[in-house]
Amino acid sequence: MAALTLRPLRAADEAEALRAHDELAADGFELLLGWEPGLSWADYLVAVERTEQGVGLAPGRVPASFRVGVVDDRIVGRASIRHRLTPYLLEVGGHIGYGVRPADRRQGHATAMLRLSLDLVRDLGVDRALVTCDDDNVGSIRTIERCGGELEDTRSDAGVLKRRYWVPTG
């Protein structure tokens, strides 16, 4: 199996990304952040780029880099790298959010995506990244701890317990 790469979405990714989005939506997870049916793929890619550049952000939003994890031309997941923390992100959201397609789990893809995301956060000048997960998400707990995450505490977000880890980026 080829190594995972983390890269921006491309025009040619539309069909594969939409399939991955539908699979993860059935699992209660949004692959394509901000995607709306009826939006053209070209317009979605522009919106993703504008978010990364911090252009036209809604109040309370921060610049964020959206990347897909790819193995052998197959999108296996995604990472969202927030460039800085708002009070909410500091509480329960964190610098990095990621998800892996159900069929691609337990193959090391989440760990690879988190490690590559940590490199991107470091390039933004962040020494320690906040990464959070649900208190009962054993897979994410293992992934974060494998990447050096140290548990600070657990907090409630609308009744859901979230673990807050600080992960070194260097």
Secondary structure, 3 states (H helix, E strand, C coil): CCCCEEECCCHHHHHHHHHHHHHHHCCCCCCCCCCCCCCCHHHHHHHHHHHHHCCCCCCCCCCEEEEEEEECCEEEEEEEEECCCCHHHHHHHCCEEEEECHHHCCCCHHHHHHHHHHHHHHHCCCCEEEEEEECCCHHHHHHHHHCCCEEEEEEEECCEEEEEEEEECC
